[in-house]
Amino acid sequence: MYPYYSQQRVVVWLYERNKNAHRSSWVNIWNWNSKYCSLSGHLAGSSGIFIDRARQTGLALADGAHLETSVPLTTITEAQYFTKIRGKSATLFSVSAELGAYIGGGSFCDIEALAEFGERFGLAYQIKDDLDDLKANNGLIPPDLINRIPTLPVIHLYQNGGQRVRGLLEKSFSKEVSLDDAHQIMVELERNGSILYCEQKIVENVDAACNALSVIKSSKDKNLFLGMFKMIIPLEKRLKNYAY
């Protein structure tokens, strides 16, 4: 049904506990493709939670990809965008962190906290990726404009720009976008506050991800998770409570 998801590999963060310390390692849990979902490695045959989460993750991935290609810029809402990236990206981060806590013997509170952390981090990561796609074009037309993919900055611009801006976007999303139009779209994104709006959404989700970790005891492993925020929040914009 969704051939563009030919294969997706999901990994989890595993806490291996011993008497003296926590040791962390990446463990391959399953391979997902369009025909089957199977557990791999030494975890095969363990609790049915893996099968269930694999099924849920596969469906979320397919639904997210379907939304990306089926809803046009003129009708897509911000809520639909977040549903899309929650399925495309955030679900992978969430299930990785959740199952890692489960395998490592974490409490119910730990498992829920890490699942929330993963989802929020995944949302922030995808918004930043979409923003970077537009900003770092090096004189070229951004891929998302070429592929007519309505991402959050463009959705915000379409919904908050004037008639001229909406006309520019409709033109660019109805046929092959020109370099001049792509440049003008970038100008309008800055002028109409769309880039700033997306940066605020990134910070909101990183903040929520950080708060989700507040129930986790301090450790080197927790600091590794907190350190992941460096990937998506520039130094001058990090909040004071991101201690890493």
Sequence and secondary structure as in RCSB ss.txt:
>XXXX:A:sequence
MYPYYSQQRVVVWLYERNKNAHRSSWVNIWNWNSKYCSLSGHLAGSSGIFIDRARQTGLALADGAHLETSVPLTT
ITEAQYFTKIRGKSATLFSVSAELGAYIGGGSFCDIEALAEFGERFGLAYQIKDDLDDLKANNGLIPPDLINRIP
TLPVIHLYQNGGQRVRGLLEKSFSKEVSLDDAHQIMVELERNGSILYCEQKIVENVDAACNALSVIKSSKDKNLF
LGMFKMIIPLEKRLKNYAY
>XXXX:A:secstr
  TT SEEEEEEEEEEE SS EEEEEEEEEEEESS EEE GGGTTS THHHHHHHHHHHHHHHHHHHHHHS TTT
  HHHHHHHHIIIIIHHHHHHHHHHHHHTT  HHHHHHHHHHHHHHHHHHHHHHHHHHHH  TTS  HHHHTT  
 HHHHHHHHHS HHHHHHHHHHTTS   HHHHHHHHHHHHHTTHHHHHHHHHHHHHHHHHHHGGGS   HHHHHH
HHGGGGTS GGG  TT   
